[in-house]
Amino acid sequence: MYIIEKDICEGVGDCVNVCPVDCIKEGDGINTKGTIFFFIEDTCISCGACLAVCPVEGAIIPD
């Protein structure tokens, strides 16, 4: 399973459309950078598609 580091995520959202199980959702509010952020639900299948398209280094990491 992967997790998205809330305060590193910049809200680009490229990860959302590539997720085959639709487990990436927008979080409530904004992070410390002042941007929206995303999180990964427990239904993650660890396929790595989100990691491959995320342009923000360190935003998505293995749990």
N, C-alpha and C positions, 0 to 999 in steps of 0.2 A: 504494500500500500504506500501511496505517496501522500505528502501533506504540503500545503501551501503556507509559507511563512507570511502571515498577515502583514507585517510591517516591512517586508521586502517587496511583496507583490505591488505592481504599479497599475493594476486594473486593466491591462491591455486586453485580456479576454481571448487570446488566440487558443488557449487551452480548452475553452468551453465547447467549441464546435468540433474538436477532434476527439473528444471523449466518447468511446463507443457505448458506455453505459450511462451517460448523462448524469454523472455524479459530481460535477463541478458547478457550484452555485455561487451567486453573488452574496457577499456578507452584508450584514446590516451596518450602515454608517460608513465611516471612512477610517483609514489607518493613520499612523503617525506621519506619513508622507502627505496626507491630505487627499489621498486618492481612494477610489473604491477598491475593493479587494475581493478575492474569491477564496472559497474553501472547498475541500474535497470530502464528500460524504463517505461513510463506511462501506458503501457498495463498490468502491474502487477495486478493480481487478489487477492492478499493478502492471498494466500493459506498457506504460512509459510514453504513450502518445503525447500527453500534456508536457512532459519533460522535454521532448524533442522539439516542440514548437515555442516554448516559452522564451522570450527574448531577454528576460531579466535573470541574470546569473544568481543562483542561490535561492530563487523564489520558490521552487518546487524541489523537495528533497524526499528521499526514502524515509519512511517512518520506522 
